[in-house]
Amino acid sequence: MMIKALGCRPLSAITTWRALSVTPQVVSTVGFGTSSATKLQAGRNRPNNRVLYQAYEQLKLAFTYLYTTPGIPLIYYGDEFGLPGAGDPDNRRMMRFDGALSTFESQTLEWMKQLGQLRAKHPALRAGAWSPPLWKEADFLAWSRSLDKDLVIVLIHRGDAQLKKGTLSVPAVADGTALVEWFSGKKMVVNQGKLPFEIAARSAQVWTAQP
């Protein structure tokens, strides 16, 4: 497999896309707003399952972005599973561990473990070039990281639309390059510099090249 050099753009050119800005208490505040009048209420009121599900999905997207963009990820205790909280002093709750986690929290923790394994396995995510966005919209962003023969393509869809379809143009990737989606194991092959995709609402995909 051969990967041609991907163009690199400074990080500042992309940071204006604020697709994944979340409050420090995303799980608690997602259904209550972020004004000073509602911060404490957010910590005391437990959102229903639908709101909780959306909050944890958003948290997964935020961490996927963090783990696949340049820099070293920094995780505050409890964030790895979405520890609830609100404004000071409710932002320093006691740490909980595996046996005391809810279903949503356990799923989030498992996602974080997979992100850690992804970053450890692929040097492109630690020291690779950052490509210009392969696709950029208000609710959807796709980009690639590459280093030598290691290639990672990331798609994040933060919108509420049920399914987004399209085709990424990846002319720098050699035809016949086999890609595997990290979380699902799905496989795809680059054909004529194109990579078709389908991605559900509030979800992320990470495609990795197979040598």
Secondary structure, 3 states (H helix, E strand, C coil): CCECCCCCCCHHHCCCCCCCCCCCCHHHHCCCCCCHHHHHHHHHCCCCHHHHHHHHHHHHHHHHHHHHCCCCCCCCCCCCCCCCCCCCCCCCCCCCCHHHCCHHHHHHHHHHHHHHHHHHHCCHHHHCEECCCCEECCCEEEEEEEECCEEEEEEEECCCCCEEEEEEECCCECCCCEEEECCCCCEEECECCEEEEEEECCEEEEEEECC
